[in-house]
Amino acid sequence: MHRRDLIKTSVVAGMAFSAVPLLGAEGGRKYRTALIGCGWWGRNILRYAMASGECRVVGLCDVDQHQLAGATAEVEKLSGDQPKGYHDYRELLEKEKPEIAIIATPDHWHVLTAIAALQAGAHLYLEKPISHTINEGRAMVKAAREHGRVVQVGTHRRVSPHNISGRQFLKSGKVGKIGMVRAFVHYAGGPGAPTPDSEPPKGLDWERWCGPAPLRPFNKNIHPRGFRQYLDYANGQLGDWGIHWLDQILWWTEEKYPKTVFSTGDRPIKRDGTDAPDTQVASFQFESFTAVWEHRLYAANEGEKHNIGCYFYGTEGTFHMGWLDGWTFYPSDKNKPILHEDAKLEQPDDQNIRALWADLLQSIKTDKRPVCDIAIGHRSTNMALLGMLSLKRGRSVHWDGEKEVILHDPEANQLLSRPYRAPWEYPKG
């Protein structure tokens, strides 16, 4: 299933969630919960929060009144909660004082909303990628630690059963010495055609939607679902899907970051008005192995075995960690059988967010770091952002992951941050 199909499926099937709690609340305790960013994915996360039986939805925030109204109606239908709607996340945080905030805005808004929620005392479920630039993520990690809050990042493959067993298989040594990992996502598609700019639809505060990012004319290809292919607001396919699979690499290895990153890419196909690369390859050199990311937004892998995931290449064979297709090990010895485990995914969205939300709640109760802690999400996001930074600079970058600086390249270091549009101020890390 492609992500575009998942979007349709989750929106249509979302109402299939039962309003009856799936997990028993302890003594009737319910956490005051708010959603900031009421689009399709934020609402999907919120369904799992409601289904846990341990959350009461007290506030919803979005600059698009259409999205806000849809989320409000859904919450009332599924849970009976009557959350208040807000246009400004700061007002929501001040008046509702949520104990848990779900941050599901477009990427360029993540850091300001997340830090404000942390300062207000909320624990977070933060969508990936955690930031649009590297120093934003650094500031977010700092804020989480200073305020002692739990921050769960939405890299939910770390709780998926087949991903867990696949990692155990890799760690067992049965693949042998792994020298290379290839992560990839390939979609079908064609050139497309530009969509003309237009006036924002009624009920959308476009100036506020753009926020700290550049203010450009409204285009319906950007909002509500296409922003990831516009570099003012996100980081293309590498910054979207890449996070999940680069995170799988970091989850497997003992190394925390690559030493050298080089990326190349362009737009040989797309003519639809977007500006993110439709074709990109990034190489990440670690101490003990090489990792490669590749994507294209056309010519899906009909002629290959898999169109998404990671291939781990070892001396004993090749291991594919996938999504809908589970994991598969192809031994080098042709006399040995191919090994496979099917995916174990929750419906209706083919993800495993329920387990990630349960881990968030347990982490709050026990005051421990969650399975997808903010520091983990920061490192995985950094890999993708370094790939985009190298692409923009047109050269390799040498990364000091402890100090979080690029070595011997002042011009590249300037891209660790970016100017914010007034009156918004870039966070201090």
WOFEN-V94300 format. One record per residue. N is the residue number from 1. OMEGA is omega as a letter, one per 30 degrees, with the letter a starting at -180 (NA if undefined). Layout:
n->N omega->OMEGA
n->N omega->OMEGA
This chain:
n->1 omega->l
n->2 omega->a
n->3 omega->l
n->4 omega->l
n->5 omega->l
n->6 omega->l
n->7 omega->a
n->8 omega->a
n->9 omega->a
n->10 omega->l
n->11 omega->a
n->12 omega->a
n->13 omega->a
n->14 omega->a
n->15 omega->l
n->16 omega->l
n->17 omega->l
n->18 omega->l
n->19 omega->l
n->20 omega->a
n->21 omega->l
n->22 omega->l
n->23 omega->a
n->24 omega->l
n->25 omega->a
n->26 omega->l
n->27 omega->l
n->28 omega->a
n->29 omega->l
n->30 omega->a
n->31 omega->l
n->32 omega->a
n->33 omega->l
n->34 omega->l
n->35 omega->l
n->36 omega->a
n->37 omega->a
n->38 omega->l
n->39 omega->a
n->40 omega->a
n->41 omega->l
n->42 omega->l
n->43 omega->l
n->44 omega->l
n->45 omega->a
n->46 omega->l
n->47 omega->l
n->48 omega->l
n->49 omega->l
n->50 omega->a
n->51 omega->l
n->52 omega->a
n->53 omega->a
n->54 omega->a
n->55 omega->l
n->56 omega->a
n->57 omega->a
n->58 omega->a
n->59 omega->l
n->60 omega->a
n->61 omega->l
n->62 omega->l
n->63 omega->l
n->64 omega->a
n->65 omega->l
n->66 omega->l
n->67 omega->a
n->68 omega->a
n->69 omega->l
n->70 omega->l
n->71 omega->a
n->72 omega->a
n->73 omega->a
n->74 omega->l
n->75 omega->a
n->76 omega->a
n->77 omega->a
n->78 omega->a
n->79 omega->a
n->80 omega->l
n->81 omega->l
n->82 omega->a
n->83 omega->l
n->84 omega->a
n->85 omega->a
n->86 omega->l
n->87 omega->a
n->88 omega->a
n->89 omega->a
n->90 omega->l
n->91 omega->l
n->92 omega->a
n->93 omega->a
n->94 omega->a
n->95 omega->a
n->96 omega->l
n->97 omega->a
n->98 omega->l
n->99 omega->l
n->100 omega->l
n->101 omega->l
n->102 omega->l
n->103 omega->a
n->104 omega->l
n->105 omega->l
n->106 omega->a
n->107 omega->a
n->108 omega->l
n->109 omega->a
n->110 omega->a
n->111 omega->a
n->112 omega->l
n->113 omega->a
n->114 omega->a
n->115 omega->l
n->116 omega->l
n->117 omega->l
n->118 omega->l
n->119 omega->l
n->120 omega->l
n->121 omega->a
n->122 omega->l
n->123 omega->a
n->124 omega->l
n->125 omega->a
n->126 omega->l
n->127 omega->l
n->128 omega->f
n->129 omega->a
n->130 omega->a
n->131 omega->l
n->132 omega->l
n->133 omega->a
n->134 omega->a
n->135 omega->l
n->136 omega->l
n->137 omega->l
n->138 omega->l
n->139 omega->a
n->140 omega->l
n->141 omega->l
n->142 omega->a
n->143 omega->l
n->144 omega->a
n->145 omega->a
n->146 omega->a
n->147 omega->l
n->148 omega->a
n->149 omega->l
n->150 omega->l
n->151 omega->l
n->152 omega->l
n->153 omega->a
n->154 omega->l
n->155 omega->a
n->156 omega->l
n->157 omega->l
n->158 omega->l
n->159 omega->l
n->160 omega->a
n->161 omega->a
n->162 omega->l
n->163 omega->l
n->164 omega->a
n->165 omega->l
n->166 omega->l
n->167 omega->l
n->168 omega->l
n->169 omega->l
n->170 omega->a
n->171 omega->a
n->172 omega->a
n->173 omega->a
n->174 omega->l
n->175 omega->a
n->176 omega->l
n->177 omega->a
n->178 omega->a
n->179 omega->a
n->180 omega->l
n->181 omega->l
n->182 omega->l
n->183 omega->a
n->184 omega->l
n->185 omega->a
n->186 omega->l
n->187 omega->l
n->188 omega->l
n->189 omega->l
n->190 omega->a
n->191 omega->a
n->192 omega->l
n->193 omega->a
n->194 omega->l
n->195 omega->a
n->196 omega->l
n->197 omega->a
n->198 omega->l
n->199 omega->l
n->200 omega->l
n->201 omega->l
n->202 omega->l
n->203 omega->l
n->204 omega->l
n->205 omega->a
n->206 omega->l
n->207 omega->l
n->208 omega->l
n->209 omega->l
n->210 omega->l
n->211 omega->a
n->212 omega->a
n->213 omega->l
n->214 omega->l
n->215 omega->l
n->216 omega->l
n->217 omega->l
n->218 omega->l
n->219 omega->a
n->220 omega->l
n->221 omega->l
n->222 omega->a
n->223 omega->g
n->224 omega->a
n->225 omega->a
n->226 omega->a
n->227 omega->a
n->228 omega->l
n->229 omega->l
n->230 omega->a
n->231 omega->l
n->232 omega->a
n->233 omega->a
n->234 omega->a
n->235 omega->l
n->236 omega->a
n->237 omega->l
n->238 omega->l
n->239 omega->a
n->240 omega->a
n->241 omega->a
n->242 omega->a
n->243 omega->a
n->244 omega->a
n->245 omega->l
n->246 omega->l
n->247 omega->l
n->248 omega->l
n->249 omega->l
n->250 omega->l
n->251 omega->a
n->252 omega->a
n->253 omega->l
n->254 omega->a
n->255 omega->a
n->256 omega->a
n->257 omega->l
n->258 omega->l
n->259 omega->a
n->260 omega->a
n->261 omega->l
n->262 omega->l
n->263 omega->l
n->264 omega->a
n->265 omega->a
n->266 omega->l
n->267 omega->a
n->268 omega->a
n->269 omega->a
n->270 omega->l
n->271 omega->a
n->272 omega->l
n->273 omega->l
n->274 omega->a
n->275 omega->l
n->276 omega->a
n->277 omega->l
n->278 omega->l
n->279 omega->a
n->280 omega->l
n->281 omega->l
n->282 omega->l
n->283 omega->a
n->284 omega->a
n->285 omega->l
n->286 omega->l
n->287 omega->a
n->288 omega->a
n->289 omega->l
n->290 omega->l
n->291 omega->a
n->292 omega->l
n->293 omega->l
n->294 omega->l
n->295 omega->l
n->296 omega->a
n->297 omega->l
n->298 omega->l
n->299 omega->l
n->300 omega->a
n->301 omega->l
n->302 omega->a
n->303 omega->l
n->304 omega->a
n->305 omega->a
n->306 omega->l
n->307 omega->a
n->308 omega->l
n->309 omega->l
n->310 omega->l
n->311 omega->l
n->312 omega->a
n->313 omega->a
n->314 omega->a
n->315 omega->l
n->316 omega->l
n->317 omega->a
n->318 omega->a
n->319 omega->l
n->320 omega->l
n->321 omega->a
n->322 omega->l
n->323 omega->a
n->324 omega->a
n->325 omega->l
n->326 omega->l
n->327 omega->a
n->328 omega->l
n->329 omega->l
n->330 omega->a
n->331 omega->l
n->332 omega->l
n->333 omega->a
n->334 omega->l
n->335 omega->l
n->336 omega->a
n->337 omega->l
n->338 omega->a
n->339 omega->a
n->340 omega->l
n->341 omega->l
n->342 omega->l
n->343 omega->l
n->344 omega->a
n->345 omega->l
n->346 omega->l
n->347 omega->g
n->348 omega->a
n->349 omega->l
n->350 omega->l
n->351 omega->l
n->352 omega->a
n->353 omega->l
n->354 omega->a
n->355 omega->l
n->356 omega->l
n->357 omega->l
n->358 omega->l
n->359 omega->l
n->360 omega->a
n->361 omega->l
n->362 omega->l
n->363 omega->l
n->364 omega->a
n->365 omega->a
n->366 omega->l
n->367 omega->l
n->368 omega->l
n->369 omega->a
n->370 omega->a
n->371 omega->l
n->372 omega->a
n->373 omega->a
n->374 omega->l
n->375 omega->l
n->376 omega->l
n->377 omega->l
n->378 omega->a
n->379 omega->l
n->380 omega->l
n->381 omega->a
n->382 omega->l
n->383 omega->l
n->384 omega->a
n->385 omega->l
n->386 omega->l
n->387 omega->l
n->388 omega->l
n->389 omega->l
n->390 omega->l
n->391 omega->a
n->392 omega->a
n->393 omega->a
n->394 omega->l
n->395 omega->l
n->396 omega->l
n->397 omega->a
n->398 omega->a
n->399 omega->l
n->400 omega->a
n->401 omega->l
n->402 omega->l
n->403 omega->a
n->404 omega->l
n->405 omega->l
n->406 omega->a
n->407 omega->l
n->408 omega->a
n->409 omega->a
n->410 omega->a
n->411 omega->l
n->412 omega->l
n->413 omega->l
n->414 omega->a
n->415 omega->l
n->416 omega->l
n->417 omega->l
n->418 omega->l
n->419 omega->l
n->420 omega->l
n->421 omega->l
n->422 omega->g
n->423 omega->a
n->424 omega->a
n->425 omega->l
n->426 omega->a
n->427 omega->l
n->428 omega->a
n->429 omega->NA
